[in-house]
Amino acid sequence: MKIVDKPFTRLSPGDIARPWLSVTIINPHSGKQINVLGLIDTGADECALPATYANILGHNLQGGKPKEINTGNGVTTAYSHSSQIKVGDFTVDQTLIDFMPNLSVPLLGM
């Protein structure tokens, strides 16, 4: 994958410029996919999506592997589901993504 200079982006006027990246999330079992802007979170070990995305992708939210996650807002339950992440022509196959009920934006962990 070619590395390019990608400036931080402001999603609305007056917003703080942040490292947003356009990605495609795919459920490898259903083939359903969604294109999202994800916030690169260098402090996160994993990727996380709002719980509402699970249904869009054809996942049964609570059918995923539940786990307790410590966030800046306290402890919450996340449900992990096998997914693919595409960035341009680069694909990460069969990785676990946490779907979180109290999350409002996609987070792309390191």
N, CA, C and O atoms as a GROMACS GRO file, in nm:
protein
  440
    1MET      N    1   0.084  -0.117   0.000
    1MET     CA    2   0.000   0.000   0.000
    1MET      C    3   0.089   0.123   0.000
    1MET      O    4   0.183   0.133   0.078
    2LYS      N    5   0.059   0.215  -0.085
    2LYS     CA    6   0.135   0.339  -0.095
    2LYS      C    7   0.104   0.427   0.026
    2LYS      O    8  -0.012   0.446   0.061
    3ILE      N    9   0.207   0.480   0.088
    3ILE     CA   10   0.189   0.570   0.201
    3ILE      C   11   0.182   0.712   0.147
    3ILE      O   12   0.268   0.755   0.070
    4VAL      N   13   0.079   0.785   0.188
    4VAL     CA   14   0.062   0.922   0.141
    4VAL      C   15   0.046   1.015   0.261
    4VAL      O   16   0.012   0.973   0.371
    5ASP      N   17   0.072   1.142   0.236
    5ASP     CA   18   0.054   1.243   0.339
    5ASP      C   19  -0.095   1.275   0.349
    5ASP      O   20  -0.155   1.324   0.253
    6LYS      N   21  -0.155   1.247   0.463
    6LYS     CA   22  -0.298   1.268   0.484
    6LYS      C   23  -0.316   1.370   0.595
    6LYS      O   24  -0.288   1.338   0.711
    7PRO      N   25  -0.360   1.492   0.562
    7PRO     CA   26  -0.375   1.593   0.667
    7PRO      C   27  -0.493   1.563   0.760
    7PRO      O   28  -0.586   1.492   0.722
    8PHE      N   29  -0.488   1.616   0.881
    8PHE     CA   30  -0.601   1.606   0.972
    8PHE      C   31  -0.719   1.679   0.910
    8PHE      O   32  -0.701   1.770   0.829
    9THR      N   33  -0.841   1.639   0.948
    9THR     CA   34  -0.962   1.691   0.887
    9THR      C   35  -1.055   1.750   0.991
    9THR      O   36  -1.067   1.699   1.102
   10ARG      N   37  -1.121   1.860   0.954
   10ARG     CA   38  -1.228   1.918   1.035
   10ARG      C   39  -1.360   1.874   0.971
   10ARG      O   40  -1.384   1.902   0.854
   11LEU      N   41  -1.445   1.805   1.048
   11LEU     CA   42  -1.571   1.757   0.992
   11LEU      C   43  -1.676   1.867   0.983
   11LEU      O   44  -1.768   1.858   0.902
   12SER      N   45  -1.661   1.970   1.065
   12SER     CA   46  -1.753   2.084   1.057
   12SER      C   47  -1.677   2.210   1.097
   12SER      O   48  -1.574   2.202   1.164
   13PRO      N   49  -1.727   2.327   1.055
   13PRO     CA   50  -1.658   2.452   1.088
   13PRO      C   51  -1.642   2.466   1.240
   13PRO      O   52  -1.734   2.438   1.316
   14GLY      N   53  -1.527   2.509   1.281
   14GLY     CA   54  -1.499   2.528   1.424
   14GLY      C   55  -1.458   2.401   1.496
   14GLY      O   56  -1.421   2.405   1.613
   15ASP      N   57  -1.466   2.288   1.427
   15ASP     CA   58  -1.427   2.160   1.486
   15ASP      C   59  -1.275   2.152   1.496
   15ASP      O   60  -1.204   2.222   1.424
   16ILE      N   61  -1.227   2.068   1.584
   16ILE     CA   62  -1.084   2.042   1.595
   16ILE      C   63  -1.043   1.949   1.482
   16ILE      O   64  -1.111   1.850   1.455
   17ALA      N   65  -0.932   1.978   1.416
   17ALA     CA   66  -0.881   1.890   1.311
   17ALA      C   67  -0.832   1.760   1.376
   17ALA      O   68  -0.755   1.762   1.472
   18ARG      N   69  -0.878   1.648   1.321
   18ARG     CA   70  -0.845   1.516   1.377
   18ARG      C   71  -0.804   1.421   1.265
   18ARG      O   72  -0.828   1.447   1.147
   19PRO      N   73  -0.739   1.308   1.303
   19PRO     CA   74  -0.696   1.210   1.202
   19PRO      C   75  -0.809   1.114   1.162
   19PRO      O   76  -0.817   1.003   1.214
   20TRP      N   77  -0.895   1.157   1.071
   20TRP     CA   78  -1.005   1.074   1.020
   20TRP      C   79  -0.956   0.998   0.898
   20TRP      O   80  -0.879   1.052   0.818
   21LEU      N   81  -1.001   0.874   0.883
   21LEU     CA   82  -0.961   0.791   0.770
   21LEU      C   83  -1.083   0.720   0.714
   21LEU      O   84  -1.162   0.662   0.790
   22SER      N   85  -1.099   0.723   0.584
   22SER     CA   86  -1.210   0.654   0.519
   22SER      C   87  -1.178   0.505   0.509
   22SER      O   88  -1.076   0.466   0.452
   23VAL      N   89  -1.266   0.421   0.565
   23VAL     CA   90  -1.246   0.276   0.564
   23VAL      C   91  -1.377   0.206   0.527
   23VAL      O   92  -1.485   0.263   0.541
   24THR      N   93  -1.365   0.085   0.481
   24THR     CA   94  -1.480  -0.001   0.455
   24THR      C   95  -1.473  -0.117   0.553
   24THR      O   96  -1.370  -0.184   0.564
   25ILE      N   97  -1.584  -0.140   0.624
   25ILE     CA   98  -1.594  -0.252   0.717
   25ILE      C   99  -1.685  -0.356   0.652
   25ILE      O  100  -1.793  -0.322   0.603
   26ILE      N  101  -1.641  -0.482   0.649
   26ILE     CA  102  -1.715  -0.588   0.582
   26ILE      C  103  -1.738  -0.704   0.678
   26ILE      O  104  -1.648  -0.746   0.750
   27ASN      N  105  -1.862  -0.754   0.677
   27ASN     CA  106  -1.892  -0.878   0.749
   27ASN      C  107  -1.860  -0.991   0.652
   27ASN      O  108  -1.930  -1.007   0.552
   28PRO      N  109  -1.755  -1.070   0.677
   28PRO     CA  110  -1.716  -1.174   0.582
   28PRO      C  111  -1.819  -1.287   0.570
   28PRO      O  112  -1.815  -1.364   0.473
   29HIS      N  113  -1.910  -1.297   0.666
   29HIS     CA  114  -2.010  -1.404   0.663
   29HIS      C  115  -2.133  -1.366   0.579
   29HIS      O  116  -2.192  -1.451   0.512
   30SER      N  117  -2.171  -1.238   0.584
   30SER     CA  118  -2.290  -1.194   0.511
   30SER      C  119  -2.254  -1.118   0.383
   30SER      O  120  -2.338  -1.104   0.293
   31GLY      N  121  -2.131  -1.069   0.374
   31GLY     CA  122  -2.090  -0.988   0.260
   31GLY      C  123  -2.136  -0.843   0.271
   31GLY      O  124  -2.100  -0.760   0.187
   32LYS      N  125  -2.214  -0.810   0.374
   32LYS     CA  126  -2.261  -0.673   0.390
   32LYS      C  127  -2.143  -0.585   0.430
   32LYS      O  128  -2.052  -0.628   0.500
   33GLN      N  129  -2.148  -0.460   0.384
   33GLN     CA  130  -2.038  -0.369   0.413
   33GLN      C  131  -2.090  -0.228   0.436
   33GLN      O  132  -2.202  -0.193   0.398
   34ILE      N  133  -2.006  -0.147   0.500
   34ILE     CA  134  -2.038  -0.008   0.526
   34ILE      C  135  -1.911   0.074   0.512
   34ILE      O  136  -1.804   0.034   0.558
   35ASN      N  137  -1.924   0.191   0.449
   35ASN     CA  138  -1.812   0.284   0.436
   35ASN      C  139  -1.828   0.389   0.545
   35ASN      O  140  -1.935   0.449   0.560
   36VAL      N  141  -1.722   0.411   0.622
   36VAL     CA  142  -1.728   0.505   0.734
   36VAL      C  143  -1.602   0.589   0.741
   36VAL      O  144  -1.498   0.552   0.685
   37LEU      N  145  -1.612   0.701   0.809
   37LEU     CA  146  -1.495   0.776   0.849
   37LEU      C  147  -1.461   0.732   0.990
   37LEU      O  148  -1.543   0.745   1.081
   38GLY      N  149  -1.343   0.679   1.008
   38GLY     CA  150  -1.300   0.633   1.139
   38GLY      C  151  -1.196   0.726   1.197
   38GLY      O  152  -1.111   0.778   1.124
   39LEU      N  153  -1.202   0.747   1.326
   39LEU     CA  154  -1.104   0.830   1.396
   39LEU      C  155  -0.986   0.742   1.436
   39LEU      O  156  -1.003   0.645   1.510
   40ILE      N  157  -0.868   0.776   1.389
   40ILE     CA  158  -0.749   0.699   1.427
   40ILE      C  159  -0.720   0.727   1.573
   40ILE      O  160  -0.701   0.842   1.613
   41ASP      N  161  -0.718   0.621   1.653
   41ASP     CA  162  -0.699   0.632   1.798
   41ASP      C  163  -0.572   0.557   1.835
   41ASP      O  164  -0.574   0.435   1.855
   42THR      N  165  -0.462   0.630   1.845
   42THR     CA  166  -0.333   0.566   1.873
   42THR      C  167  -0.325   0.509   2.014
   42THR      O  168  -0.232   0.433   2.044
   43GLY      N  169  -0.420   0.544   2.101
   43GLY     CA  170  -0.422   0.489   2.236
   43GLY      C  171  -0.506   0.365   2.249
   43GLY      O  172  -0.511   0.304   2.356
   44ALA      N  173  -0.572   0.325   2.142
   44ALA     CA  174  -0.658   0.207   2.145
   44ALA      C  175  -0.585   0.086   2.086
   44ALA      O  176  -0.516   0.097   1.985
   45ASP      N  177  -0.601  -0.028   2.151
   45ASP     CA  178  -0.538  -0.151   2.103
   45ASP      C  179  -0.620  -0.220   1.995
   45ASP      O  180  -0.566  -0.301   1.919
   46GLU      N  181  -0.748  -0.189   1.986
   46GLU     CA  182  -0.837  -0.256   1.892
   46GLU      C  183  -0.927  -0.153   1.824
   46GLU      O  184  -0.933  -0.037   1.865
   47CYS      N  185  -0.996  -0.197   1.721
   47CYS     CA  186  -1.094  -0.113   1.653
   47CYS      C  187  -1.229  -0.132   1.718
   47CYS      O  188  -1.262  -0.241   1.765
   48ALA      N  189  -1.307  -0.025   1.721
   48ALA     CA  190  -1.440  -0.032   1.782
   48ALA      C  191  -1.538   0.049   1.697
   48ALA      O  192  -1.504   0.154   1.642
   49LEU      N  193  -1.660  -0.003   1.687
   49LEU     CA  194  -1.766   0.063   1.612
   49LEU      C  195  -1.888   0.081   1.700
   49LEU      O  196  -1.909   0.005   1.794
   50PRO      N  197  -1.969   0.183   1.669
   50PRO     CA  198  -2.097   0.196   1.741
   50PRO      C  199  -2.181   0.070   1.723
   50PRO      O  200  -2.178   0.008   1.616
   51ALA      N  201  -2.254   0.032   1.825
   51ALA     CA  202  -2.335  -0.091   1.823
   51ALA      C  203  -2.434  -0.094   1.707
   51ALA      O  204  -2.463  -0.202   1.655
   52THR      N  205  -2.485   0.020   1.665
   52THR     CA  206  -2.584   0.023   1.556
   52THR      C  207  -2.526  -0.030   1.425
   52THR      O  208  -2.602  -0.075   1.339
   53TYR      N  209  -2.395  -0.026   1.409
   53TYR     CA  210  -2.333  -0.077   1.287
   53TYR      C  211  -2.341  -0.229   1.278
   53TYR      O  212  -2.337  -0.285   1.168
   54ALA      N  213  -2.352  -0.298   1.392
   54ALA     CA  214  -2.360  -0.444   1.390
   54ALA      C  215  -2.479  -0.491   1.307
   54ALA      O  216  -2.466  -0.581   1.224
   55ASN      N  217  -2.594  -0.431   1.329
   55ASN     CA  218  -2.714  -0.468   1.255
   55ASN      C  219  -2.700  -0.438   1.106
   55ASN      O  220  -2.741  -0.518   1.022
   56ILE      N  221  -2.643  -0.322   1.073
   56ILE     CA  222  -2.622  -0.285   0.933
   56ILE      C  223  -2.536  -0.390   0.862
   56ILE      O  224  -2.558  -0.421   0.745
   57LEU      N  225  -2.438  -0.443   0.934
   57LEU     CA  226  -2.347  -0.541   0.876
   57LEU      C  227  -2.400  -0.684   0.883
   57LEU      O  228  -2.337  -0.777   0.832
   58GLY      N  229  -2.516  -0.703   0.946
   58GLY     CA  230  -2.574  -0.837   0.954
   58GLY      C  231  -2.523  -0.918   1.072
   58GLY      O  232  -2.540  -1.040   1.074
   59HIS      N  233  -2.462  -0.852   1.170
   59HIS     CA  234  -2.419  -0.921   1.292
   59HIS      C  235  -2.532  -0.914   1.394
   59HIS      O  236  -2.604  -0.815   1.400
   60ASN      N  237  -2.547  -1.018   1.474
   60ASN     CA  238  -2.634  -1.014   1.591
   60ASN      C  239  -2.548  -0.958   1.704
   60ASN      O  240  -2.460  -1.027   1.755
   61LEU      N  241  -2.572  -0.834   1.743
   61LEU     CA  242  -2.485  -0.764   1.837
   61LEU      C  243  -2.449  -0.850   1.957
   61LEU      O  244  -2.331  -0.874   1.983
   62GLN      N  245  -2.548  -0.897   2.030
   62GLN     CA  246  -2.522  -0.971   2.153
   62GLN      C  247  -2.482  -1.116   2.127
   62GLN      O  248  -2.452  -1.189   2.222
   63GLY      N  249  -2.480  -1.158   2.000
   63GLY     CA  250  -2.430  -1.290   1.964
   63GLY      C  251  -2.278  -1.293   1.956
   63GLY      O  252  -2.218  -1.399   1.945
   64GLY      N  253  -2.216  -1.174   1.962
   64GLY     CA  254  -2.070  -1.166   1.960
   64GLY      C  255  -2.013  -1.199   2.096
   64GLY      O  256  -2.086  -1.214   2.194
   65LYS      N  257  -1.882  -1.210   2.101
   65LYS     CA  258  -1.814  -1.242   2.228
   65LYS      C  259  -1.816  -1.117   2.316
   65LYS      O  260  -1.755  -1.016   2.282
   66PRO      N  261  -1.886  -1.124   2.432
   66PRO     CA  262  -1.891  -1.006   2.520
   66PRO      C  263  -1.762  -0.989   2.600
   66PRO      O  264  -1.697  -1.087   2.637
   67LYS      N  265  -1.727  -0.863   2.627
   67LYS     CA  266  -1.612  -0.836   2.712
   67LYS      C  267  -1.627  -0.696   2.772
   67LYS      O  268  -1.689  -0.608   2.714
   68GLU      N  269  -1.568  -0.680   2.889
   68GLU     CA  270  -1.570  -0.551   2.958
   68GLU      C  271  -1.454  -0.466   2.907
   68GLU      O  272  -1.341  -0.514   2.895
   69ILE      N  273  -1.483  -0.340   2.875
   69ILE     CA  274  -1.383  -0.249   2.821
   69ILE      C  275  -1.376  -0.125   2.909
   69ILE      O  276  -1.478  -0.068   2.946
   70ASN      N  277  -1.255  -0.083   2.942
   70ASN     CA  278  -1.235   0.043   3.013
   70ASN      C  279  -1.219   0.155   2.911
   70ASN      O  280  -1.131   0.150   2.826
   71THR      N  281  -1.307   0.256   2.920
   71THR     CA  282  -1.302   0.369   2.829
   71THR      C  283  -1.284   0.497   2.910
   71THR      O  284  -1.283   0.495   3.033
   72GLY      N  285  -1.272   0.608   2.839
   72GLY     CA  286  -1.265   0.737   2.905
   72GLY      C  287  -1.393   0.770   2.980
   72GLY      O  288  -1.393   0.854   3.070
   73ASN      N  289  -1.504   0.704   2.941
   73ASN     CA  290  -1.634   0.726   3.006
   73ASN      C  291  -1.666   0.619   3.110
   73ASN      O  292  -1.778   0.615   3.161
   74GLY      N  293  -1.571   0.534   3.141
   74GLY     CA  294  -1.595   0.428   3.239
   74GLY      C  295  -1.595   0.290   3.174
   74GLY      O  296  -1.550   0.274   3.060
   75VAL      N  297  -1.646   0.192   3.246
   75VAL     CA  298  -1.648   0.053   3.199
   75VAL      C  299  -1.776   0.029   3.120
   75VAL      O  300  -1.884   0.071   3.161
   76THR      N  301  -1.763  -0.040   3.006
   76THR     CA  302  -1.879  -0.074   2.923
   76THR      C  303  -1.860  -0.214   2.867
   76THR      O  304  -1.749  -0.268   2.869
   77THR      N  305  -1.967  -0.272   2.817
   77THR     CA  306  -1.960  -0.404   2.753
   77THR      C  307  -1.950  -0.386   2.602
   77THR      O  308  -2.026  -0.309   2.543
   78ALA      N  309  -1.857  -0.457   2.542
   78ALA     CA  310  -1.842  -0.458   2.397
   78ALA      C  311  -1.867  -0.600   2.349
   78ALA      O  312  -1.848  -0.697   2.423
   79TYR      N  313  -1.910  -0.612   2.224
   79TYR     CA  314  -1.936  -0.742   2.164
   79TYR      C  315  -1.848  -0.755   2.040
   79TYR      O  316  -1.862  -0.678   1.945
   80SER      N  317  -1.757  -0.852   2.040
   80SER     CA  318  -1.661  -0.869   1.931
   80SER      C  319  -1.718  -0.958   1.821
   80SER      O  320  -1.777  -1.062   1.848
   81HIS      N  321  -1.698  -0.914   1.698
   81HIS     CA  322  -1.740  -0.990   1.580
   81HIS      C  323  -1.627  -0.991   1.478
   81HIS      O  324  -1.555  -0.892   1.463
   82SER      N  325  -1.612  -1.101   1.409
   82SER     CA  326  -1.513  -1.115   1.303
   82SER      C  327  -1.553  -1.025   1.186
   82SER      O  328  -1.668  -1.028   1.141
   83SER      N  329  -1.458  -0.946   1.138
   83SER     CA  330  -1.485  -0.851   1.031
   83SER      C  331  -1.360  -0.833   0.946
   83SER      O  332  -1.252  -0.880   0.980
   84GLN      N  333  -1.378  -0.764   0.834
   84GLN     CA  334  -1.266  -0.723   0.749
   84GLN      C  335  -1.264  -0.571   0.748
   84GLN      O  336  -1.368  -0.507   0.757
   85ILE      N  337  -1.145  -0.514   0.739
   85ILE     CA  338  -1.129  -0.370   0.727
   85ILE      C  339  -1.050  -0.343   0.600
   85ILE      O  340  -0.943  -0.400   0.578
   86LYS      N  341  -1.104  -0.255   0.514
   86LYS     CA  342  -1.033  -0.217   0.392
   86LYS      C  343  -1.001  -0.069   0.398
   86LYS      O  344  -1.086   0.015   0.427
   87VAL      N  345  -0.874  -0.039   0.368
   87VAL     CA  346  -0.828   0.098   0.354
   87VAL      C  347  -0.761   0.106   0.218
   87VAL      O  348  -0.652   0.052   0.199
   88GLY      N  349  -0.826   0.171   0.124
   88GLY     CA  350  -0.772   0.173  -0.012
   88GLY      C  351  -0.763   0.032  -0.066
   88GLY      O  352  -0.863  -0.041  -0.068
   89ASP      N  353  -0.645  -0.009  -0.112
   89ASP     CA  354  -0.627  -0.144  -0.165
   89ASP      C  355  -0.571  -0.241  -0.061
   89ASP      O  356  -0.535  -0.354  -0.094
   90PHE      N  357  -0.564  -0.199   0.064
   90PHE     CA  358  -0.512  -0.282   0.173
   90PHE      C  359  -0.629  -0.338   0.254
   90PHE      O  360  -0.719  -0.264   0.292
   91THR      N  361  -0.627  -0.471   0.279
   91THR     CA  362  -0.734  -0.536   0.354
   91THR      C  363  -0.678  -0.612   0.473
   91THR      O  364  -0.578  -0.684   0.461
   92VAL      N  365  -0.742  -0.596   0.587
   92VAL     CA  366  -0.712  -0.677   0.705
   92VAL      C  367  -0.825  -0.780   0.714
   92VAL      O  368  -0.939  -0.743   0.741
   93ASP      N  369  -0.793  -0.906   0.692
   93ASP     CA  370  -0.893  -1.013   0.693
   93ASP      C  371  -0.916  -1.068   0.833
   93ASP      O  372  -0.823  -1.075   0.914
   94GLN      N  373  -1.039  -1.108   0.859
   94GLN     CA  374  -1.076  -1.183   0.980
   94GLN      C  375  -1.016  -1.126   1.108
   94GLN      O  376  -0.947  -1.196   1.182
   95THR      N  377  -1.042  -1.000   1.133
   95THR     CA  378  -1.000  -0.939   1.258
   95THR      C  379  -1.123  -0.916   1.345
   95THR      O  380  -1.234  -0.900   1.294
   96LEU      N  381  -1.104  -0.914   1.476
   96LEU     CA  382  -1.217  -0.889   1.565
   96LEU      C  383  -1.235  -0.739   1.583
   96LEU      O  384  -1.140  -0.667   1.610
   97ILE      N  385  -1.358  -0.694   1.568
   97ILE     CA  386  -1.394  -0.555   1.593
   97ILE      C  387  -1.494  -0.554   1.707
   97ILE      O  388  -1.587  -0.635   1.710
   98ASP      N  389  -1.474  -0.462   1.801
   98ASP     CA  390  -1.565  -0.447   1.913
   98ASP      C  391  -1.679  -0.353   1.874
   98ASP      O  392  -1.655  -0.243   1.825
   99PHE      N  393  -1.802  -0.398   1.895
   99PHE     CA  394  -1.920  -0.314   1.873
   99PHE      C  395  -1.968  -0.271   2.011
   99PHE      O  396  -1.996  -0.354   2.097
  100MET      N  397  -1.977  -0.137   2.031
  100MET     CA  398  -2.001  -0.083   2.164
  100MET      C  399  -2.127   0.003   2.168
  100MET      O  400  -2.141   0.096   2.089
  101PRO      N  401  -2.221  -0.029   2.259
  101PRO     CA  402  -2.346   0.045   2.269
  101PRO      C  403  -2.332   0.194   2.296
  101PRO      O  404  -2.415   0.272   2.249
  102ASN      N  405  -2.232   0.238   2.368
  102ASN     CA  406  -2.221   0.380   2.403
  102ASN      C  407  -2.121   0.457   2.318
  102ASN      O  408  -2.081   0.568   2.354
  103LEU      N  409  -2.082   0.400   2.206
  103LEU     CA  410  -1.983   0.466   2.119
  103LEU      C  411  -2.055   0.543   2.008
  103LEU      O  412  -2.153   0.493   1.951
  104SER      N  413  -2.008   0.663   1.977
  104SER     CA  414  -2.077   0.743   1.876
  104SER      C  415  -2.002   0.752   1.743
  104SER      O  416  -2.062   0.783   1.640
  105VAL      N  417  -1.870   0.726   1.743
  105VAL     CA  418  -1.792   0.731   1.620
  105VAL      C  419  -1.704   0.607   1.607
  105VAL      O  420  -1.662   0.552   1.709
  106PRO      N  421  -1.675   0.563   1.484
  106PRO     CA  422  -1.583   0.450   1.467
  106PRO      C  423  -1.443   0.489   1.513
  106PRO      O  424  -1.392   0.596   1.479
  107LEU      N  425  -1.381   0.401   1.591
  107LEU     CA  426  -1.244   0.422   1.638
  107LEU      C  427  -1.153   0.318   1.576
  107LEU      O  428  -1.181   0.198   1.582
  108LEU      N  429  -1.046   0.364   1.516
  108LEU     CA  430  -0.949   0.275   1.452
  108LEU      C  431  -0.828   0.264   1.540
  108LEU      O  432  -0.741   0.352   1.541
  109GLY      N  433  -0.821   0.155   1.616
  109GLY     CA  434  -0.711   0.133   1.710
  109GLY      C  435  -0.586   0.086   1.638
  109GLY      O  436  -0.588   0.049   1.521
  110MET      N  437  -0.479   0.088   1.712
  110MET     CA  438  -0.349   0.048   1.657
  110MET      C  439  -0.323  -0.096   1.686
  110MET      O  440  -0.218  -0.148   1.648
   0.00000   0.00000   0.00000
